Amino acid sequence: MKQGKLKARGRLGTGAMYHMMMLPGILFLLVFSYIPMVGVITAFQDYIPAKGMFGSEFVGLKHFIYMFKLPDIGQVVSNTLIIAIGKILLGTMMAIIFSVLLNEIRIKYVKKSVQTIVYLPHFLSWVVLASVVVNMFSLDGIVNQMLAFFGLENINFLGSNTWFQPLIIGTDVWKEFGYSSIVYLAAITSIDPGLYEAAGMDGASWWRKVWHITLPGMLPIILLMGVMSLTNILSAGFDQVYNLYNPVVYESGDILDTYVYRIGLVGRQYSFGTAVGLFKSVIGIVLLLSANQLAKKYTDRKIF
């Protein structure tokens, strides 16, 4: 009996310790994620900072109706979707290809060196990387110098509405594909090596092994990561776009996040900016629930 009580006290003490370890994270979420959510009420008001949330006039859906009547809101949503979908598709493809090729490297230090080099950009902020991208793709940058060397005309990548979206998508894929490949490398290591040995004895080429063993073995993870990425389809990357775009490329580069920043904070239309942000969040929740059902249907795994 005493031994049972001691075990129960031990479990209680261990549980209390784990809960104490969780406490900073819970407080962080409460202070910076949940309490600020009260501010969405300003989307339904003509918010005046001097009067506060409880003194400003309630106007219902006025700002949402105004948002859908704006001539450039369609262009902003279109830019957001094009950039986000491009990042998801190209980023996923590059991560899969890189993980398959990296798995073929048998020399350990070469493999680790390649991994370190490719993972490095993920840990740098866009404030730092934007200066690198601007120097590389400016009119006198190394990319235009190479084009001139081959007799081609210079391209104003940062001032062209034709080239700005490909530049945003390409540089994001370069930054993230290495880090994203970690999960696919883990999926490859879980494939039974006996399958490769059996295929080799049957005379299968490298490509046949990849097509019939590696990719099918990675398929559940690919589907799961794909449906999870749907939740970020309206988050095209504020940091990157904000640090790289300029008024010349607003037509092709303005996304929902930068639009909210310009209208809500710079333009001091707080209620309208909140309405646009709330619209984005509602779409994100719908996509999250849809992604959860798709994950359950195709991979038998639920996100939550």
Contacts in CASP RR format, 6 or more apart in sequence:
PFRMAT RR
TARGET T0000
AUTHOR 0000-0000-0000
METHOD contacts of the structure
MODEL  1
MKQGKLKARGRLGTGAMYHMMMLPGILFLLVFSYIPMVGVITAFQDYIPA
KGMFGSEFVGLKHFIYMFKLPDIGQVVSNTLIIAIGKILLGTMMAIIFSV
LLNEIRIKYVKKSVQTIVYLPHFLSWVVLASVVVNMFSLDGIVNQMLAFF
GLENINFLGSNTWFQPLIIGTDVWKEFGYSSIVYLAAITSIDPGLYEAAG
MDGASWWRKVWHITLPGMLPIILLMGVMSLTNILSAGFDQVYNLYNPVVY
ESGDILDTYVYRIGLVGRQYSFGTAVGLFKSVIGIVLLLSANQLAKKYTD
RKIF
38 53 0 8 1.000
39 53 0 8 1.000
39 274 0 8 1.000
40 274 0 8 1.000
40 278 0 8 1.000
41 53 0 8 1.000
42 53 0 8 1.000
42 56 0 8 1.000
42 270 0 8 1.000
42 271 0 8 1.000
42 274 0 8 1.000
43 63 0 8 1.000
43 64 0 8 1.000
43 271 0 8 1.000
43 273 0 8 1.000
43 274 0 8 1.000
43 275 0 8 1.000
43 277 0 8 1.000
43 278 0 8 1.000
44 58 0 8 1.000
44 59 0 8 1.000
44 60 0 8 1.000
44 61 0 8 1.000
44 63 0 8 1.000
44 271 0 8 1.000
45 53 0 8 1.000
45 56 0 8 1.000
45 57 0 8 1.000
45 58 0 8 1.000
45 59 0 8 1.000
45 60 0 8 1.000
45 271 0 8 1.000
46 56 0 8 1.000
46 57 0 8 1.000
46 59 0 8 1.000
46 62 0 8 1.000
46 271 0 8 1.000
47 53 0 8 1.000
47 56 0 8 1.000
47 270 0 8 1.000
47 271 0 8 1.000
47 274 0 8 1.000
48 55 0 8 1.000
48 56 0 8 1.000
49 270 0 8 1.000
59 271 0 8 1.000
63 271 0 8 1.000
63 272 0 8 1.000
63 273 0 8 1.000
63 274 0 8 1.000
63 275 0 8 1.000
64 275 0 8 1.000
64 279 0 8 1.000
66 272 0 8 1.000
66 275 0 8 1.000
67 73 0 8 1.000
67 272 0 8 1.000
67 275 0 8 1.000
67 276 0 8 1.000
67 279 0 8 1.000
72 254 0 8 1.000
75 251 0 8 1.000
75 254 0 8 1.000
76 254 0 8 1.000
76 255 0 8 1.000
76 256 0 8 1.000
76 259 0 8 1.000
77 256 0 8 1.000
79 165 0 8 1.000
79 236 0 8 1.000
79 252 0 8 1.000
79 253 0 8 1.000
79 254 0 8 1.000
79 255 0 8 1.000
80 234 0 8 1.000
80 236 0 8 1.000
80 255 0 8 1.000
80 256 0 8 1.000
80 257 0 8 1.000
81 233 0 8 1.000
81 234 0 8 1.000
82 165 0 8 1.000
83 165 0 8 1.000
83 168 0 8 1.000
83 169 0 8 1.000
83 236 0 8 1.000
83 237 0 8 1.000
83 241 0 8 1.000
83 253 0 8 1.000
83 255 0 8 1.000
84 232 0 8 1.000
84 233 0 8 1.000
84 234 0 8 1.000
84 235 0 8 1.000
84 236 0 8 1.000
85 233 0 8 1.000
86 169 0 8 1.000
87 169 0 8 1.000
87 172 0 8 1.000
87 173 0 8 1.000
87 236 0 8 1.000
88 226 0 8 1.000
88 229 0 8 1.000
88 230 0 8 1.000
88 232 0 8 1.000
88 233 0 8 1.000
90 169 0 8 1.000
90 170 0 8 1.000
90 173 0 8 1.000
91 172 0 8 1.000
91 173 0 8 1.000
91 176 0 8 1.000
91 177 0 8 1.000
91 180 0 8 1.000
92 180 0 8 1.000
92 222 0 8 1.000
92 225 0 8 1.000
92 226 0 8 1.000
92 229 0 8 1.000
94 173 0 8 1.000
94 177 0 8 1.000
94 178 0 8 1.000
95 177 0 8 1.000
95 178 0 8 1.000
95 180 0 8 1.000
95 181 0 8 1.000
95 184 0 8 1.000
96 181 0 8 1.000
96 184 0 8 1.000
96 215 0 8 1.000
96 218 0 8 1.000
96 222 0 8 1.000
98 118 0 8 1.000
98 177 0 8 1.000
98 178 0 8 1.000
98 181 0 8 1.000
99 181 0 8 1.000
99 184 0 8 1.000
99 185 0 8 1.000
99 187 0 8 1.000
99 188 0 8 1.000
100 184 0 8 1.000
100 188 0 8 1.000
100 210 0 8 1.000
100 214 0 8 1.000
100 215 0 8 1.000
102 111 0 8 1.000
102 114 0 8 1.000
102 115 0 8 1.000
102 181 0 8 1.000
102 185 0 8 1.000
103 185 0 8 1.000
103 188 0 8 1.000
103 189 0 8 1.000
103 214 0 8 1.000
104 206 0 8 1.000
105 111 0 8 1.000
105 114 0 8 1.000
115 178 0 8 1.000
118 177 0 8 1.000
118 178 0 8 1.000
118 181 0 8 1.000
119 178 0 8 1.000
119 179 0 8 1.000
121 129 0 8 1.000
121 174 0 8 1.000
121 175 0 8 1.000
121 176 0 8 1.000
122 175 0 8 1.000
122 176 0 8 1.000
122 178 0 8 1.000
122 179 0 8 1.000
124 175 0 8 1.000
125 239 0 8 1.000
126 239 0 8 1.000
126 240 0 8 1.000
126 242 0 8 1.000
126 243 0 8 1.000
126 244 0 8 1.000
127 239 0 8 1.000
127 243 0 8 1.000
129 171 0 8 1.000
129 175 0 8 1.000
130 240 0 8 1.000
130 243 0 8 1.000
130 244 0 8 1.000
133 167 0 8 1.000
133 171 0 8 1.000
133 244 0 8 1.000
134 158 0 8 1.000
134 244 0 8 1.000
135 141 0 8 1.000
135 142 0 8 1.000
136 142 0 8 1.000
136 143 0 8 1.000
137 143 0 8 1.000
137 144 0 8 1.000
137 157 0 8 1.000
137 158 0 8 1.000
137 167 0 8 1.000
138 144 0 8 1.000
138 157 0 8 1.000
138 158 0 8 1.000
139 154 0 8 1.000
139 156 0 8 1.000
143 155 0 8 1.000
143 157 0 8 1.000
144 154 0 8 1.000
144 155 0 8 1.000
147 153 0 8 1.000
147 154 0 8 1.000
147 155 0 8 1.000
148 154 0 8 1.000
155 163 0 8 1.000
156 163 0 8 1.000
157 163 0 8 1.000
157 164 0 8 1.000
157 167 0 8 1.000
158 164 0 8 1.000
158 167 0 8 1.000
158 244 0 8 1.000
158 246 0 8 1.000
158 249 0 8 1.000
159 246 0 8 1.000
159 248 0 8 1.000
159 249 0 8 1.000
160 249 0 8 1.000
161 248 0 8 1.000
161 249 0 8 1.000
161 251 0 8 1.000
161 252 0 8 1.000
161 253 0 8 1.000
162 252 0 8 1.000
164 244 0 8 1.000
164 245 0 8 1.000
164 249 0 8 1.000
164 252 0 8 1.000
164 253 0 8 1.000
165 252 0 8 1.000
165 253 0 8 1.000
167 244 0 8 1.000
168 236 0 8 1.000
168 240 0 8 1.000
168 241 0 8 1.000
168 244 0 8 1.000
168 253 0 8 1.000
171 240 0 8 1.000
171 244 0 8 1.000
172 237 0 8 1.000
172 240 0 8 1.000
180 225 0 8 1.000
183 221 0 8 1.000
183 225 0 8 1.000
184 218 0 8 1.000
184 221 0 8 1.000
184 222 0 8 1.000
186 221 0 8 1.000
187 217 0 8 1.000
187 218 0 8 1.000
187 220 0 8 1.000
187 221 0 8 1.000
187 222 0 8 1.000
188 214 0 8 1.000
188 217 0 8 1.000
188 218 0 8 1.000
190 217 0 8 1.000
191 213 0 8 1.000
191 214 0 8 1.000
191 217 0 8 1.000
191 218 0 8 1.000
195 213 0 8 1.000
196 209 0 8 1.000
196 213 0 8 1.000
199 208 0 8 1.000
199 209 0 8 1.000
199 212 0 8 1.000
199 213 0 8 1.000
200 209 0 8 1.000
204 212 0 8 1.000
220 299 0 8 1.000
220 301 0 8 1.000
223 295 0 8 1.000
223 298 0 8 1.000
223 299 0 8 1.000
224 295 0 8 1.000
224 299 0 8 1.000
224 301 0 8 1.000
227 291 0 8 1.000
227 292 0 8 1.000
227 294 0 8 1.000
227 295 0 8 1.000
227 298 0 8 1.000
227 299 0 8 1.000
227 303 0 8 1.000
228 291 0 8 1.000
228 295 0 8 1.000
228 303 0 8 1.000
230 287 0 8 1.000
230 288 0 8 1.000
230 290 0 8 1.000
230 291 0 8 1.000
230 294 0 8 1.000
231 284 0 8 1.000
231 287 0 8 1.000
231 288 0 8 1.000
231 291 0 8 1.000
233 284 0 8 1.000
233 287 0 8 1.000
234 256 0 8 1.000
234 280 0 8 1.000
234 283 0 8 1.000
234 284 0 8 1.000
234 287 0 8 1.000
235 257 0 8 1.000
235 280 0 8 1.000
236 255 0 8 1.000
236 256 0 8 1.000
236 257 0 8 1.000
237 255 0 8 1.000
237 257 0 8 1.000
238 255 0 8 1.000
238 257 0 8 1.000
238 258 0 8 1.000
238 261 0 8 1.000
241 253 0 8 1.000
241 254 0 8 1.000
241 255 0 8 1.000
241 257 0 8 1.000
241 258 0 8 1.000
242 257 0 8 1.000
242 258 0 8 1.000
242 261 0 8 1.000
245 253 0 8 1.000
245 254 0 8 1.000
245 258 0 8 1.000
254 262 0 8 1.000
256 276 0 8 1.000
256 277 0 8 1.000
256 280 0 8 1.000
257 280 0 8 1.000
259 276 0 8 1.000
260 273 0 8 1.000
260 276 0 8 1.000
260 277 0 8 1.000
260 280 0 8 1.000
263 269 0 8 1.000
263 272 0 8 1.000
263 273 0 8 1.000
263 276 0 8 1.000
264 270 0 8 1.000
264 272 0 8 1.000
264 273 0 8 1.000
264 274 0 8 1.000
264 276 0 8 1.000
288 303 0 8 1.000
291 303 0 8 1.000
292 302 0 8 1.000
292 303 0 8 1.000
292 304 0 8 1.000
295 301 0 8 1.000
295 302 0 8 1.000
295 303 0 8 1.000
296 302 0 8 1.000
END
